[in-house]
Amino acid sequence: MSAVLMRDLRLAFGQRSLLWLPLGFFLIAASLFPLGVGSEPATLRHIAPGVVWVCALLAMMLSITQLFASDQADGSLEQLLLAPGPATGRIAARMLAHWLTQGLPLVLATPGVGLLFGLDGPTLGVLTASLLLGTPVMSALGAFGAALTLGLRNGAALIFLLVLPLAMPVLIFGAGAAGAAALGEPVQAALCLLGALMILSLLGLPLATTAALRIAME
């Protein structure tokens, strides 16, 4: 797992343009909303959680289509599945590498984006925490969708059709937690549900993704 993780991180940092694309999309898309909606503070605080979460979800989907495609093209995916030891751990390492390079930068940039919408400190903290819990789920879902559509024509469009509906609970609970914090309401329930979704995803989706990849390679 560590070897696969380090390999993916080296490849990601070797392609700087692809590495910065999701973060750049996230920052630009989120910053356009205050310009388009207006500068009314109450309106910006009201829409901020949903806007930030939608922008983060779309930003993470930008690189999902190439998660396994290049490995299939050069034959390394087959070696990854046939290597000694459980392949599930190696696939989980791929998911972790994707989150570290695509999801974690969005989490770190969230406080700065939240300031554009005039969010206070507690709301920013809850919004960042919700993304910290939710973005690993999106990486796992994206890897599962990429495995299901590997080698198919128009696979990129199919990934969006598969992954976005599955990611709706994460979006609802994540934006709901930050929205509740902005209104001074309890946020523990939404954050606990996000944590439960993250645990279930990390336990089940590596197995499902490995099985889908084996089917695709056959």
N, C-alpha and C positions, 0 to 999 in steps of 0.2 A: 504493500500500500504506500509506504513512504517513497519507494522508487517511482511509482506511477505518479504520485503527487508532485514530486520534485521535477519529473519530466514535463508534466503539464504546465507547471509554473514557469519553467524555463522557456517553453514554447510560447506561452502567453506573453511573457515579458520581452520575447524576441520579436513579437508583432505589436509594436506600440500603437499603431493606428487602430487595430481591432480591440486592444486593451482599453483605450480611452473612449471608444465609440459609445458604449452604453452610458458611461458617466457623463459624457458631453451631451448626449440626447436627454438624459434625465435633468441636467441643469438647465439646458436651453428650453425644453418643453415646460418645465415647472415655472421658469421665470417669465414665460410669455403670458401666463394667466393673469398676473397682476396688471400687465399692460392692456390686455383685452377686456378684462372684467371691470377694471377701474381701481381707484385707490381707496375706496371706502373700507375702513378697517374692519367693521363688523362683517361685511360680505366676504372679505379675504379670509378672516379667521374661520368663517363658517364653511367655506369650500376647501380650505387647506388640506385637511386629512384625506379627502377623496382624491384631490388633484395629485398630491404627492404619491399616494399609493398607486394610482393608475399609471402615472409616469414611471414609477419604479417597475411595475409589472411589465409594461411595454419595453422598457430599456433592457430588462433581463432577457426578453424574448429575442432580441436582435441577434445574439450570438448562439442561440440554442441550435439553430439549423445545422451548424458546422461542428457540433460537439463530437459526433462519431463519423461524419462523412469523410474527413481527411484520413482518418485511421483505416477506414474501410478501403479507401483508394490505394494506400501504400501497403496494405496487408498487415499492418501492426495490430489491427483490431482482432484478427484471427489468432495471432500470437497471444494477445491479452487474454482471450477466452480459453486458450489451450494450455497456458502456462501452469506449472504445478501449483497446487493450493487452490483455495476457493476463489473463483472469479468474482464473486459478489463483493469481496473486500476491495478489489481493484476498481470495480465500477463505482463503489462508494467513494474511492479516492478521486475518481474523475469528477464526481458531483461536488466534492469538497473543493477541488481546484477551481471549478467553475464558480462556486460561491465566493471563494477568496478573491478572485480576479474580477468578478462581475457584480456580485451582491454586496460584499463588504464595503467597497468604495461608495456605493449608494447610501448605505447606512451611515458612514462617516460624513457624507455630504448633507445628510438630512437636516442637522441643526442649522446650517447656513441657509438652506432653502426655506426652512420654516421661518426664519427671520424676515424673509421677503414678504411673508403673509402676516407678519405681526403677531406670531404666536408667543405666548409667555413661556417661562421656563418649565413649569410642570407639564404643559401640553407638549412641548418639544421633547421632553424626556420620555413621555408615553409614546409619542409618534416614533421616536428612534427605537425604543424597545420593541414596539410592534413590528417594525421592519427587521429588527435583529432576529425576531422569532419567525417572521413570515418569509423572508427571502430564501432561507434554506429549503423551505417547502417548494418554492418556485423553481429553484435549481433542480430539485429532485423530480418534480413534475415535468420540467423541460427535458431532462435526460430521458425520462420514460417516454415522452412524446417523440423525441428524436430517435429512440430505439424502435418504436412502433412504425415510424415512417421511413426508416433507413432503406435507401435504394429505390423508393417509390418515386414515380413522376409527380411533380408538384408537391413534393414532400414538405417544403417550407410552409405552403398554405395549409396543409393538413395539420402541421404541428400547432399552428395558431387555433385551428378549429377544435383540436383535441385538448390543448392545454388551458386555454382561456376559460372555458366553462368549468374545468376542474379547479381552477384557481379562484373562482368566485367566493367560496367560503373564506379563504385567506384574506381576500380583498375586503369583504364585508366586516369580518371581525377586526382586522387591522385598522381600517378607517373608523369603525365604530368605537374602538378603544380610544383613539385620539379625539374623536368627536365628543365622547363622554367626558374626557379630561377637560376639554375646552369649556364644557357646561358645568363643571364641578361635580359630576356624577361619578359613581364607583366604576373603576376600570378593571378590577381584578377578574371578573368573569370572562371578559373578552380576551384578556391576556392569557388566562388559563386555557381557554379554548384554542388559542393560537399555539400555545406550548404543546397541547395534546395533539394538534394537527402535525406539528413538527416532529414529535416523537413517532407518531404513526407513519409518517412519510419516510423518515430515516430508517425505520425498521422494515417497512414493506416494499418501498419503491426500488431499493437496490436489487432485491430479489426479482421483482417483476421486470426491471430493466435488463438484468442479465438474461432472463428467460426470453425476452423479446429480441435481444441481440443474437442469441443462439438460433432462434427461428429465422431471423433475417439473414444470417450467414449461411444457413442451409439452403 
